[in-house]
Amino acid sequence: MGVAILPLTDLYSQQEDLAEAGLFESWNAFQVDYKASKKIEFQGEAQIRLKTYGDTYHQAFVELQSIYTPWKFIEFGLGYRNIDDLDDNGKKQGHENFYRYHAFVEGKLSFDRIDFSTRIQHQTKREANNSLSNKENSYWRTKFNVKYNIRNWKLDPRLSAEFFMQEQFSPSNTYNKFRTSIGTKVDLKNKQSLLIKYLYERGVNQANPSDFHILSLRYGLSIK
């Protein structure tokens, strides 16, 4: 029985066709919210990200986050994420461990039946075994959210648009990618919920940008 070996040109062609068609992933998460007081909240989340091309496993992480809400229209947050990432590109492949810190401020506004919010976040992601700062993994993120409250309807639509700015010494081409989403949140019994979203992500100012189509499911549990 013979083994067929594809020429490099065919491999490159397949990769280009896959990039043009778009890449598909599913993000599955479990989140716990603990309301310590009216102004202080703690969140814990475990998430696994799977893909439908190559090796199915992409990434898994555990995240801890604290949120402080001094007033109804603004909140501040700090978070830590421990990440297990599968690198299946290039000669050196395998699991890599990262940690990420982030801080954000979010402003909120409600008008009639529409809720608006804008979040500005800074994050830094580093390899667990590398103490040196990596500017290519530091980002500023700006996210806009809109929620419309439909009367007598539980599945209120949620829309978002997010822009990623890479922190570099050079100010040119720092705009790295954008992400949009549409979804809804289903409130279940006993302070449980299910958040369902479709996300579209695309890189910009890159040599070979890819399109990502993502289905996100997040089961939530609130504890007071």
Steps between C-alpha positions, in 0.01 A plus 500: 500500500655825389502830683416813302711807575356832394731756341566815700307704245189287566541540877529877468198502270293306755603738778403801290164341413435432872587860591269632230213272608540601865598311813241364743525465877277430799559666838341319794510652848378464857487820708422564865411848630521584869346826618698596812312830542303752298821638351742205494469185289733207434493275195661168418494344155629180338493487121609261227533602136472243224551530126379305199829496309824318576523398866161566656641639825601863489510652847376468857523749783390583852425865577443687826362853497386763749259782414440820694188708420509830691201634304243344267651659190863389543700198614866402533651155471822305550560147378749215468488217245708181492509361145590164345552557128563244224747629242464282188682731257864489393771251592463531877154384599337412830329642807615835636403664826425873526363738757314823430417802713235752405335813635194678364258784553145482364239771469127423478196693378134403468251676275141382487530124420862510377810444714837629377846436640858575397800316641869592474736222602875458515650152513843339500559135415832329573650154486507336842873422471599840362534794741574751222224731380362422155357814342349300213263339752388824666173644372255782546144383434194720446162330508151638430192309622131551425209310656136549402232406754205356310175522693359164611792316343779321687755473218616862477754552218856608584743653251866591541799629303855486633826641366850381594796738500841339537733681739823565311784746504412584139162677476433375143275198436409453866136423406523120499151348473129549569228277637120529476231292665126442518328291763259473789489395864250246632419528871442158657378395842697540825710793376638306205538632146618405152670756275500411129701705250629489146828689454679606186867594523740627236859614510602829340836648401631144465665320209247213490199592718253222587127505563378323814139386553440413864207349689521589869300330777539612862316346791481737796420459868447795737572474872420764760 
